């Protein structure tokens, strides 16, 4: 059928094809075209990241949070936690303690100027005191366990040793998590029962102008049930408690926080900074409510305060109570 | 002693996830915990690369720095390990870790995460080497047996390298020179503050 010449042509054609096929990769190499060489580069990706962004990709395991490959902002969180927070905490808390100590040295204990009357007036009923101590008790443990998480390694671990300290911190963490709920209830109750007496008014300006009489003996600006200083404490507790509750909520329920680890970093930072300020404010509150002022503790202790104390610090409130007939003969009080 | 490291040559990784599976099997890692994972960057696009990532055993590890109970320690080989007896499960290491390495056995709320778990570089924990107590908490201690981490040992394309940092860096550099490209030593800049020229 086929002639020798046509066979030759066919053979040549086949050979040419083989040569051409073999030459193709060689030609590609000469052009330096290698599709696999073109790839994402870690360096470029890292440099292109903006603040708070992460290198993420696709992952085939069910845990989609694991799709985050590198999150450089962990470093900033570390710097905050290791360097900035101890500084903020140290300055604010030690500063407050120092200020209170100085205040005590200069002013001493604020006495009842006219001396105890020997009769008392009911300042806080059981519900008031319950709410106060529920919140204050939880706050104390929350504050101590919280400070322990941030500064315990620095201050307590060297004294206790790793095992004992770890046990303490572990129980502290459990207490911190669970006491947050009664604390939140306390804040809510406090708001409900005291908010109407804590609305700022014109009278408060005068109180503030006179420094609340804190800095001069015998000066007692007029005040209703709560003076301006106490109103400030009330609002610090309310807004501070609210902010601590919201930020803490996401730390309690970490899988509810949108944005995963980045948002948790923001919440922990906020929680820590607010806590330091909150604790400093409460140190001042606790000081003036106990050591700092004669007769003040009774308000939250027995709920019965000395009539002269009440007249000096809450003159308008006493007048109101007397008008209502709540202060009759008064209750005799045992000698201190 | 050598300073051991991990290096994932992403240009070789074929996303087979065998490292992930081998790790889970070797240490009997519980459900929901992955000490190692493979992340694909630019999936489906030209130039996509897969990277096998676990704890990088950082120099000056962030987890160790922020731990409130100081439960981390670095071995003579540069492996970052932790004590589950001391861990209180607070989650701080998770906030600070650049690589998402710390894992928690419980996804429960109320902060009940349980003790943190992470890659041990197959080097166990503070317990005595190769004891049942060590195995139960941290998994196998291959390093004590003179073996390298299982994930790198069985990597079919030899993409994942483990061992002396200087040697694996040299191997990677040679590969990049020979083939003429490399997507980078993923995580090295972040973990060891160094890069391998590519």
Interface residues (C-beta under 8 A of the other chain):
Chain A: X34 X35 X36 X37 X38 X39 X40 X41 X42 X43 X45 X46 X55 X56 X57 X58 X59 X60 X61 X63 X65 X66 X67 X68 X69 X70 X71 X72 X74 X75 X77 X78 X81 X82 X148 X149 X150 X152 X153 X157 X162 X163 X165 X166 X169 X170 X173 X177 X178 X251 X252 X253 X254 X255 X256 X261 X264 X265 X268
Chain B: X10 X11 X15 X17 X20 X32 X34 X37 X38 X39 X40 X41 X42 X43 X46 X47 X48 X49 X50 X51 X53 X62 X65 X66 X67 X68 X69 X70 X71 X83 X85 X86 X87 X88 X89 X90 X91 X92 X94 X95 X96 X97 X98 X99 X100 X107 X109 X110 X111 X112 X113 X179 X180 X181 X183 X184 X185 X186 X187 X189 X190 X195
